[in-house]
Amino acid sequence: MKPPEIIKAQLMDAQDVHRTITRLARQVIESMDSSHEIAIVGLHRRGVYLGKRLQTLIYELEGINVPFGTLDVTMYRDDFRRRSGARKIRSTNIPFNVSSGHLILVDDVLYTGRTVRAAMDAVTDLGRPARLQFLTLIDREHRELPIRADMVGRVVPTISREEVRVQLSEIDDHDGVWLIERGEDE
């Protein structure tokens, strides 16, 4: 039986999420370098939707159509065989050459750094980008690996029994970010 969950706080509402993603899109635009073509790669699951929103906003703000791809890192995770239960494998679709380009990996929450490490392994199996950056909506500051985000929407220090839950309208019917506390096992 899963321990009960308690919503401790709503960290961001829909307006906050939109405003933060817009700010992150501006940061991506500022990071563009004329010597390398930029592309966005969204990590499954919510990183895909955040990445698509960034792509749309960059087009709306600057008229630049940034290539977009999706990446599933499940098989690259160092805990893949240790995790219980069946893992759903999603498709990786990167319809551009990653070699020599500037790639921005996008995910919703940065916690231990293990997902980002897996993403870097997966990307380098496809080629050698000239520059690789990481963008996240929420940074929880609980690293187990020496990994950091280059662009961060919001830093939310948490404790181990807490979880930051991002919800996006594309799959959750609304936008928002909540701090959840998992109760004790019974």
N, C-alpha and C positions, 0 to 999 in steps of 0.2 A: 504494500500500500504506500502510495506517495504521501509525504508529509503535507499538511495543509499549507497554503500560501496566503500571505497577508500583504495587501497593497499598502506600502508605507507612505508613498507619495507619488503624485504625478509630477514628473520632472519637466516634461514638455507637452504642450498641447499642439493641435494641428498648425496654428499660426507660428509657434516657435519652431516646429520642424521645418516648415516652408522657409522661414527666415534664415534658419541655419543652413539649409541646403543651398539657398541662394548665395549666402556668404561663401560657402565652400566652392560653389561654381566660380565665383569671382577669384578665389584663390587659385583654382585650376587654371583659369585664364591668365593670371599673373605668372604662373609657373611655366607657361608655354615658351618654347625656345624655337626660333626659326630654323635652327640646324637639324632638329629632329621632329618628325611627325608625332603628335600625341594621340593616344588611344586610351579608352577607359575599359577596364575589365571588372565586372561585378562578380563578387563571390556569392555562390548560392547560399543562402536563399534571399535574404533581404538586401544584401549588397547588390544584387542584380537590379532591383527596383530603384534603389538609391542611385546606382550608376546611370540608369535610363533617365531619371529625373535630372541628373547633372548634365547629361548629354543634351537634353531638351533645353535646359536653362542656358547652356553655353551657346546654343544656336540662337535662342531668343535674345540674349544679351549682345552677342558679337557676330552672329551670322556664320559661325564656324560649325561645320558638320563634323563632329569628332567620331571616328570609328568606335564601335562598341562591341564587346564580347562578353561571354559568360564563362565562368570557371567553376567546376566542381572539384574540391580538394579532398574529398572523402578518402580516396585510395592513397593519398599522400600523407595523411595524418599519422603521427607517430603512435597514436593510441587506437588506431583502426581495429586491430585484432583484439584489444583488451576491452573494447566497449561492448556492453551486453545489448542484445536485441539486434534485429535486422536494421541495417543502414540503407536508406534510400539513396541510390546513385542517380544523380541528375546529369544532364548533358553539359558538356563543355562545348562551346561554340565560339571560336575566335576566328572570324572570317578575314583576317589580315595577318601579315607577316610580323611577328613580334621582334624579329632581329633588327637591331639598330634603331628602334623607335623608342619613344618615351611613353612608358606604360604607367597608368595610375590604377592600382588595385583598390577596390572599394568594398567595404564591409560595414555592417551596422554597429557592432560593438567590438572593441579591442579589449581583451581580458588577459589571457596568459601569453599571447603571442604565438601560440602553436598553430592556429589557423593561418596566420600570415606566413609563417615559416613554410607550411605545407603549400601555400599558394606560390611562394617564390620557387619552390622545387618544381611544381607543376609548370610554371611559366618557363623556367629555364630548360625544361625538357622539350619545349617547343621552339626555343631559340635563345639568343642572347640580346636582351634589350640594351640600348645605350644608357637608359636611365629607368629606374624602377622606383616608384613612390607609392606610399600607402595613405589612403584617406579613410577616416572612420567618423561616423556620426557621434559615437560615445566612446570615450576612453575611460576604463575603470581603474587603471593604474595598478594592476596586479600581475606584473610580468614574471614569467618563469624563464623567459628567454630574453636576450638583449635585443629587443625589437621595439621600435617606437613608430608612431604615426607621424607623417609629414604634415598632414592637414587634419585637424580635429574639430568637430562641431562643438562638443562640450566635454569637459573632464568631470567625471562623477566618481569620487573616491567611495569605495564600498568595502564591506567586510565579507568574509568568505560565504556566509549563509545568505547573503543578499544576491539578487539577480537584477540586472537592468533589462527590461523587456521593451523592445521597440516594436511598435505596430504601425504598419503602412497600409493605406487604403487599398492598394492593389491586391492584397491577400487577407487583410484583417478588417476591411470595411471602414477603417478610420485611421488617422495618424495620431501618434502620441508616444510618449516614453514614460515608463513607470518604474519605480523602484519597488521590487517585490522581496519579501522576506519569506524564506522557506521555514516552516515550523519544525519542531523536533519530530523525529520518527517515533511512532507509537509502538 
